[in-house]
């Protein structure tokens, strides 16, 4: 038995759906979960080599099975169809990771050097980001959570961004869309209290090396730093494992996860204290 399997034994055979799973943060989480023995429904917005390669690599790891699904998360009917396809393959879905997202490149390829003011933003680009980042998370949760409630177990993990980004000049609507996602995560956690279904937020803790940033020889975030996408492997196993059962309404930051600690200690250190009235201003 591998160290991962012995540390997170409940992941063997657990069924997990990851949206936006073909590349970037999603791909790293898929591969970490596959190595732990989970079965994965990897959702991409369209078929293609990146999705196929991620699923093939996931299938070469662990004891679980990975399948490729395509769905535009902004379209509820497609989310329902993806949920049905996952249920046909695995019987049900235990964990939903809402990772699919659109960033500011939809507005401008130079957003990080020449900020676009909100009134200059193309309304279609604005709508696309909101539809994916907010409505997409709702659509997929709406399709899968009723089954989790009926079974008395499930986990929803919503992938977010740093609070500075939520209010950073030139980052609307991406930043505010993640603020909304975190707000609805707190609401969902309360709505689901007592059902056995947990809802948490997970984020890198800074700009990560993904396609959300324009390609550049000196790619970096607004703070001048750049985290590897693989940082998302740190806490995702614990969040999807039985060790996190009953932990809900939390905000976990991958950068603060200390891999030298036991998972329970690392989780406590990486979780921001919950306050009654969150402040992002």
N, C-alpha and C positions, 0 to 999 in steps of 0.2 A: 504493500500500500504506500503511495507517495505521501510526502509530508503534507501536501495540500489536501489530499483525500482524508488523511487522518485528522487534520485540523478542522476541516469543514465536511464531515461525513454526510450530512443531510443533502449536500449538493448532488451526490451520485443519484442519477435518475430524476432529479428535479427538472421540471420543464419551464423554460424561461424564454420570453419573447423580448428581443432587443430591436427597437426601431432605429433606423439610421445605422445599422450594424455592419455595413460593408466596408467602412473606412474610418479613420480617425479614432475618436474616443470610443465609438461603438465597437469597432473592430477589436480594440484592445480588451474591452470588457468581454466580448464574445469569446476570445481565445482564452482568457483567464478562466472563465466559467466552464468552457469545454474541457480544459485541462483538469478541472476539479470533478469532471464526470457528469456535468449537467447536459441535458438535451436542449438544443437551441433552435428557436424559430427566428432566423435572421431576416429582418425586413429591410428592404431597400426601396427607394422610390421608383426604381426602374431596374429591369434586368441588365446585367453587364458583367464584364470581366472582374471588376472589384468585388462584387457580391459573390460571384462564383468562386473566386480565389479564397475569400474569407471562409466560406462554407467548407470548401475542400480542406483548408488548413484545420478548421475546427474539427472536422471528421477524422483527422489524423491524430487527434489528441484525446486522451481520456477514454471513457467507456460509453459516453452518450452519443447521440445522433444529432446532426445539425441539418436543417433544411433551409432552403432559400425561398422567401416569399416576397412579392412585390405589392406595394400599396402606397398610394398618396395619402398620408395620414390626415390631410385636410379634407378628405372625402370619407364621410362616415360609412358609406356602403362598402368602400374598399377595406376599411378597418374591420367591419363585420366579416367580410369574406376572408381576410387574413386570420381572424380569430377562429373561424370555422375550419380553415385549412390546418391550422395548428392543432385544433381539437381532433381533427381526423387523423393526424399523424401521431399525436401523443396522448390523446384522451382528454387533456385539459391543459391549461397554462397556470402554473403556480405563481410566477413572477413576471411582472411587466416592467421593462426598463424603457421609459420614454426618453430616448436620446435624439431622435430625429429633430433637426432644427435648421433654420436658415439664418445666416448672419448678415452683416452689413454689406458684404460683397454683392448682395442682390440689389442694393441701392447704388453702390459705387465701388469700383475696383481700387479707388484711391482714398477710401473712407478713413484709413488710419493715418494718412499724411495730409489730406485736404478734406476736413470734415464737411459733410453735407448738412446744411441746416434743414430743419424739419419741413419748412414750407417749400423747399426745393426738391423734396423727395417725390419720386413718381408714386402716385396713389396705388398703382398695381403692385409695385415692389413692397410698399407698406403693408398692403393687404396680404400678400404672399407670406411675409414674415409672421404676421399675427396669426394667420390661418394655420401655419405649420407649428409654430412654437406654443401657441395656446390652445387653439381648437384641435390641433392634432393630438396633443396629450389627452384632452378630454375625450375625443372620439375613440381613441384606442382603449382608454380606461372604461368608457361607457360600454364598449363591446365586450370587455373581459371581466370587469369587476363583479357583475351580477353572478357569474359562475363561481368566482372566489367566495363571495358571500354565502352562496348556497352550500359550498363545501366547507365553510368555516375556516378557511385558510387562504392567505394570499399576500402578496407584497407588490406595491407600486413604488418605483424609484424614479423620480423625475430629475433629469439632468439640468443643472442650472449654471449660473455664472457668478463671478464675484460681485459683491454689492456695489463696488465702485463703478463697475460697468453699467449698472442699472441706471445710473444718473450721470454718466459721463457725456460731456458735450460731443455732439455728432454721432451718438450711438443709438438714436431713436430710429426705428422702433425696437431694435434688437434688445437693448438693455431693459427697457420697460416691459418687453414681453416676458423676460425671465423674472422680473419682479412680480408680474401677474401670476406666473407659473408657481412661484414660491408661495404667494398668497393663497392660491387655490389648493396647494398641497396641504397647507394648514387647515383649510376648510374640510378637505376630503378626509384628513386624519380624524377630525372631530366627527364628521358624518359616519365614519366607519368604526368608531369606538365600540368595542364589545363584539365585533363581528369576526375577529380573528384575522382581519386584513389590515396590514400596516402600510402607511404612506410616508416616505421620507424623501428628502432632497439631497442630491450628491453633486459635487462640483470639483473641478481641478484645484481651484485656489489661485488662479492666475491665468494668463493667456497660455494656451497650449498649442503645440505644433500640429495644426490641422488645416484643412482647406478653408476654414472660416476666415483665415488671414490670407491676404494676397501673396502669391509666391514672390520671394525676394531673396537675394543673397544675404541680406541682413534681416531676416524675418524676426520680429519680436512684437510683444504686446505694447500697450500704451505706457506701461510702467518700465519698459526697457528690458523686460525679462521674457523668457519663453520656457514653458514646462514641456517635457516630453509627453506625448499622448499616452504612453504606457503608465503614467502616474495613476490613471484611472483603474488600474488593476489592483491597487492597494486595498481599498475598502469594499469593493463590489462583492467579493466573496462573502464577507461577513454580513453585508446588507441582504444578501439573497439566502443566507444560511439560517438554520433554526436558532443560532445564537442571538440573532437580532429579533426574535419573536417578541412582540409586545412593545418594541421600541418604535414609536410612531410620532410623526410631527417634528422630526429632527432635521437638522441641516449639517451634513457631514462634508468635510473638506479634505480632499485627497492629499494635499500638500502637508497637512498637519498629522497625517497618519504615520506613526512611528513603527516601522516594520520590526524593530528590535523588541517591541513590547508584545505581550499576549494580546490576542484580538480584542478582548473586552476592555483592556486598558487603552489600547490604541484607539478604539472606537470612542471611548469617553473623552480622550484628549483631542480627537478630531471633530467632535460635535460642538457646535456653537451653543452656548447657553440659551435656552428658550426664554423669551421675554413676552409678557402679556401683550405689549403693543410694539411690534417691530418698527424700527426706524431706519429708513434708507436715505433720508434727506439730510 
